[in-house]
Amino acid sequence: MGSPTETVVPSSPRTGPVAMAEAGSLPAKSTDPLENFLRDFLLKGSPIGYVPLHGAVRFIDGVTSVLWYRNDPFQIQLFAVPPNHIIPEHTHPNVD
């Protein structure tokens, strides 16, 4: 890398709601409910305070699942998977 005062510009800048939130600016409400869910989640700040106190962590076949945030019909989950673990083909009933 360069000197500590050198500005490094990424070769392909990130775009989209996450990059906009990192930059401190999000677009106005959208007509897309999923985009609005993401926008509202990012505006809330840290998701730690939104993790439900009961039933948020599950262990399924060696994989840890943490429910970060839910606002029906959407939710955000984090999955921790051990190295070299193969997730078998599966379905998610009742999910579009």
N, C-alpha and C positions, 0 to 999 in steps of 0.2 A: 504494500500500500504506500501511499504518499506520506507527507509530513502531517503532524497533528492538526495543522491549520488548513490543510488542503481540503477542498470540497470534492467529494466523490459523487458523481452522478451515475445512477444505475443505467445500464445499457438499454433496458426495457422497463420504463417506469410502470409501476402498478396502477391499475385503474379500478373503478368500481366502488361500492359503498364502504368496504373495509379500508381501502386506501384513503378515501375521502374522510372517514372518521379519524384516521391517523393524522391527517393534515388539518383536522379541526373544522371541516366543512362538509355537511351532508346536504343532499338535495331535498327539496320540499316533498311532501307526501306524494305518493305515486298512486296509480290506479291498480297496481299489482299488490295484492295482500301480502305476499311473501316478502317483497321488497320493503313494504311498510313495517313488517315484523322485524326484519333485520335492522332497519333504520332505528326503530324504537329501542331495540336491544342495545345497539351501539351507543345510543344517546344516554342510556342509563348508567354507563360507566362500567365498573368492575362487576362481573357476574357473580362473584363470590356471595354477596348478600342475597342473591336470588335462588341459590341452591336450596331446594326443599329440605327440611330437617328430617323428614321421614320417607324412607324408600327411595332415596336419590341414587344410592350406589347398589349396583348389581354385579354378580359374578356369574358368567356363563361360559362354560367350557374353557377356562383359563383366561378369558377376556374380562377386563373390568370396565363397566359402563357407569358414567356419572351423568345424571340429568342436571344440566346447568340452569336451564330456564324453560318454562313452559307458559305459553299463552295460547290456548286452544284456538285454532287447530294445529299450531306449530310448536315445536320444541327444539332445543339445542342440547346435544349430548356430546360428551367426550369419551372416546374409547381408548383404553390403554391395552395394547396387544404385545405379548412377549415376542422377542426376536424369533424369526423363522416360523412363527405360528401361522398355520394355514386356516383361513376362515372358509368353511365349506359353503357351497352354493346354498342359498336360503331365500326365503321370501319374507315380506313384511305385510301381513294381512291388514286390510283396511287402510292402506297407505297408497296415495296416488303416485 
